[in-house]
Amino acid sequence: MSAAAAGLLAAASTVTGVAGARRLIAGNGGIRRPAAPMPVARTRAGRALGVALDRAGVPVGPDVFAAAALACAAVAACGLWVLLRSPIVAVAGAGAVLAIAYAVVASAERRYLTRFSSQLPAVAQQLASGIGAGLSLRQAIARTAADAPEPAAAEFRRVSADLDLGARVDESLEGLADRVPDPGLRIMTTAILVQRIVGGNLAGALSGLSARLEERCALEREARSATAQARMSAWLVAGLPLAGGVLIEVASPGTLARIVGRGPGLGLLVAATALECLGVLLVRRIVRREGLA
């Protein structure tokens, strides 16, 4: 393939990807979700991706996000092929684009859950204050939804809306605990439901729980700071071989193809990749504690 033909192919791929992405995400004045579920959204992984996108604040559905990520990966692969004429680098570039898209959403979702967890002690105290002032649990939840900071306010607004539509308190709180996988929230909802069944001073229980949740958040911050270097080292060690391979291919195109294309090279590459992934998982397991990774 000549350089001119390769350039035309890359340009056509770029135009096609951009046009397809615009048709998928363009709407009247902004990005909108599709009205009906599309193939990706109907799968279990698609539903999980949709929840992650909501938490990450990405205003598109899973089908649009997947299509845009694949289009960008195809454009990156074509561009790298035109520049370096190396299929390995082109495939690695496409994979890197998909990995970056996943990492961005996962990081934003983790920040969302971290913010919610840090706001939970104040939320528990607001509920305790409302109930102690004579409000019912439903009224205290509505007041918390109005006064709490984001994203806790958004989650409790959804609970309050469910209650206004006739949902039971236990069902709404259990749904909240299922949507937001935070151990502190699970403890709080369990405490509320148990108090509703057996009776007792719910305001006092929530006030005491607020203090315990504040202590938990402080311990999590300390542990996160103590393990930050180890977690960063894991990613750096895992990324060095990949960066070295890319540099070798850039300096001498075709080197990796000759190495992995014959003899035991491919087997060694697979084994090395598996060991790298295992090393990252082991390091993360060592430094991981509940609510940190």
C-alpha positions in Angstrom: 0.0 0.0 0.0 1.4 3.4 -1.0 1.7 6.3 1.4 -1.0 8.2 -0.5 -3.4 5.3 -0.4 -2.7 4.8 3.3 -3.3 8.5 3.9 -6.6 8.4 2.1 -7.7 5.3 4.1 -6.9 7.0 7.4 -8.7 10.2 6.3 -11.8 8.2 5.3 -11.7 6.3 8.5 -11.5 9.5 10.5 -14.4 11.1 8.6 -16.5 8.0 9.0 -15.8 7.7 12.7 -16.5 11.4 13.4 -19.7 11.4 11.3 -20.9 8.2 13.0 -20.2 9.6 16.5 -22.0 12.9 15.7 -25.1 11.1 14.4 -25.1 9.0 17.6 -24.6 11.7 20.1 -25.9 14.8 18.5 -29.3 16.1 19.6 -31.2 19.3 19.8 -28.7 21.5 21.6 -26.6 18.7 23.2 -25.9 15.1 23.8 -28.9 12.9 24.5 -29.5 9.3 25.5 -31.3 7.0 23.0 -35.0 6.7 23.7 -35.0 2.9 23.5 -32.4 0.4 24.8 -29.9 -0.5 22.1 -28.0 -3.8 21.8 -25.2 -2.9 24.3 -27.6 -1.5 26.9 -29.6 -4.7 26.9 -26.7 -6.8 28.1 -25.5 -7.2 31.7 -22.2 -5.5 30.9 -24.0 -2.7 29.1 -26.2 -2.0 32.1 -23.2 -2.0 34.4 -21.5 0.4 31.9 -24.6 2.6 32.0 -24.5 2.9 35.8 -20.8 3.7 35.6 -21.3 6.4 33.1 -24.1 7.9 35.2 -21.8 8.0 38.2 -18.9 9.4 36.1 -21.1 12.2 34.8 -20.8 11.2 31.2 -24.0 12.3 29.5 -24.3 9.5 27.0 -25.6 5.9 27.1 -23.5 2.7 26.9 -24.2 2.2 23.2 -23.0 5.7 22.3 -20.0 5.4 24.5 -19.0 2.0 23.1 -19.5 3.2 19.5 -17.4 6.4 20.1 -14.6 4.4 21.8 -14.4 1.9 19.0 -14.4 4.7 16.4 -11.6 6.5 18.2 -9.7 3.2 18.5 -10.1 2.6 14.7 -8.9 6.1 13.9 -5.9 5.7 16.2 -5.0 2.3 14.6 -5.2 3.8 11.1 -3.1 6.8 12.0 -0.4 4.7 13.6 -0.3 2.4 10.6 0.2 5.3 8.3 2.9 6.8 10.4 4.9 3.7 11.4 3.6 0.9 9.1 3.7 -1.5 12.1 0.6 -3.7 12.7 1.7 -4.4 16.3 1.9 -0.6 17.1 -1.4 -0.1 15.4 -3.1 -2.8 17.4 -1.4 -1.5 20.6 -2.6 2.0 19.8 -6.2 0.8 19.4 -6.0 -1.1 22.6 -4.5 1.9 24.4 -7.4 4.1 23.3 -9.9 1.6 24.7 -7.9 1.2 27.9 -7.8 5.0 28.4 -11.6 5.3 27.8 -12.2 2.6 30.4 -9.7 4.1 32.9 -11.3 7.6 32.6 -14.8 6.3 33.3 -13.5 4.0 36.1 -11.6 6.8 37.7 -14.5 9.2 37.6 -16.8 6.5 39.1 -14.3 5.9 41.9 -14.2 9.7 42.6 -18.0 9.7 42.7 -18.1 6.9 45.3 -15.3 8.5 47.3 -17.2 11.8 47.5 -20.4 10.0 48.5 -18.6 8.0 51.2 -17.0 11.2 52.6 -20.4 12.9 52.7 -22.2 10.0 54.4 -21.3 11.0 58.0 -22.9 14.4 57.4 -25.9 12.7 55.8 -26.4 10.5 58.8 -26.2 13.5 61.1 -28.7 15.4 59.0 -31.1 12.4 59.2 -30.6 12.2 63.0 -31.2 16.0 63.4 -34.4 15.8 61.4 -35.8 12.8 63.2 -34.7 14.4 66.6 -36.6 17.5 65.6 -39.8 15.5 65.2 -39.8 14.8 61.5 -40.8 11.4 60.2 -38.2 9.3 58.4 -39.7 10.2 55.0 -39.6 13.9 55.9 -36.1 13.6 57.1 -35.0 11.9 53.9 -36.7 14.7 51.8 -35.0 17.4 53.9 -31.6 15.6 53.5 -32.2 15.4 49.7 -32.6 19.2 49.7 -29.8 20.1 52.0 -27.0 17.6 51.4 -24.2 18.3 49.0 -23.8 16.4 45.7 -23.7 13.6 44.9 -25.4 12.5 48.1 -28.3 14.9 47.4 -28.9 13.3 44.0 -29.1 9.8 45.5 -31.4 10.8 48.3 -33.6 12.8 45.8 -34.1 9.6 44.0 -35.1 7.9 47.2 -37.5 10.7 48.1 -39.0 10.5 44.6 -39.5 6.8 45.0 -41.3 7.4 48.3 -43.5 10.1 46.8 -44.6 7.6 44.2 -45.7 5.1 46.9 -42.6 3.0 47.4 -42.0 1.5 50.8 -39.2 2.9 52.9 -37.3 -0.4 53.2 -37.5 -1.0 49.5 -36.2 2.5 48.6 -33.3 2.3 51.1 -32.3 -1.2 50.0 -32.4 0.1 46.4 -30.1 2.9 47.4 -27.7 0.5 49.0 -27.7 -1.7 45.9 -27.0 1.3 43.6 -24.2 2.7 45.7 -21.8 -0.1 46.9 -20.5 1.7 50.0 -20.1 -0.4 53.2 -21.0 2.6 55.4 -24.2 3.2 53.5 -25.1 -0.5 53.9 -24.5 -0.2 57.6 -26.7 2.9 57.8 -29.6 1.4 55.9 -29.4 -1.8 58.0 -29.5 0.2 61.2 -32.5 2.2 60.0 -34.4 -0.9 59.0 -33.6 -2.7 62.2 -34.7 0.3 64.3 -38.0 0.5 62.4 -38.7 -3.1 63.2 -37.6 -3.4 66.8 -38.1 0.2 67.8 -35.7 2.5 69.7 -34.0 5.8 69.5 -33.3 6.1 65.7 -32.0 9.6 66.0 -29.5 8.6 68.7 -28.4 5.5 66.7 -27.8 7.7 63.5 -25.9 10.3 65.5 -23.6 7.6 66.9 -23.2 6.0 63.5 -22.3 9.4 62.1 -19.3 9.6 64.5 -18.2 6.1 63.6 -18.5 6.8 59.8 -16.4 9.9 60.3 -13.7 7.8 62.0 -13.8 5.3 59.1 -13.4 8.1 56.5 -10.3 9.4 58.4 -8.8 5.9 58.5 -9.4 5.5 54.8 -7.7 8.8 54.0 -4.7 7.7 56.1 -4.5 4.3 54.5 -4.9 5.7 51.0 -2.0 8.1 51.6 0.2 5.3 53.0 -0.4 3.0 50.0 -0.3 5.6 47.2 3.4 5.0 46.5 2.9 1.2 46.3 0.0 1.5 43.9 1.8 4.0 41.7 4.9 1.7 41.6 2.7 -1.2 40.5 1.4 0.8 37.4 4.9 2.1 36.6 6.5 -1.3 36.7 3.7 -2.7 34.5 4.0 0.2 32.0 7.8 0.1 31.6 7.9 -3.0 29.3 5.1 -1.7 27.2 6.8 1.7 26.8 10.1 -0.1 26.0 8.4 -2.2 23.3 6.8 0.9 21.7 10.1 2.7 21.7 11.9 -0.2 20.0 9.2 -0.4 17.4 9.4 3.3 16.7 13.2 3.2 16.4 13.2 0.1 14.2 9.8 -0.7 12.7 9.2 -4.4 12.3 11.4 -5.5 15.2 8.6 -6.7 17.4 6.9 -8.4 14.4 10.1 -10.4 13.7 10.5 -11.3 17.4 7.0 -12.5 18.1 6.2 -13.8 14.6 8.5 -16.8 14.8 9.8 -19.4 17.2 9.0 -19.0 20.9 8.6 -15.2 20.7 4.8 -15.2 20.7 4.7 -17.6 23.7 7.2 -15.5 25.6 5.1 -12.4 24.9 1.9 -14.0 26.2 3.7 -15.3 29.3 5.3 -12.0 30.0 1.9 -10.2 29.6 0.2 -12.6 31.9 3.0 -12.3 34.5 2.7 -8.4 34.3 -1.0 -8.6 34.9 -0.6 -11.0 37.7 2.0 -8.7 39.3 -0.3 -5.7 39.1 -3.1 -7.7 40.7 -0.9 -9.0 43.5 0.4 -5.6 44.3 -3.1 -4.1 44.4 -4.2 -7.0 46.6 -1.4 -6.3 49.0 -2.2 -2.6 49.3 -5.9 -3.0 49.0 -8.3 -2.6 51.9 -12.1 -2.4 51.7 -13.2 0.9 50.1 -9.7 1.9 48.8 -9.0 0.3 45.5 
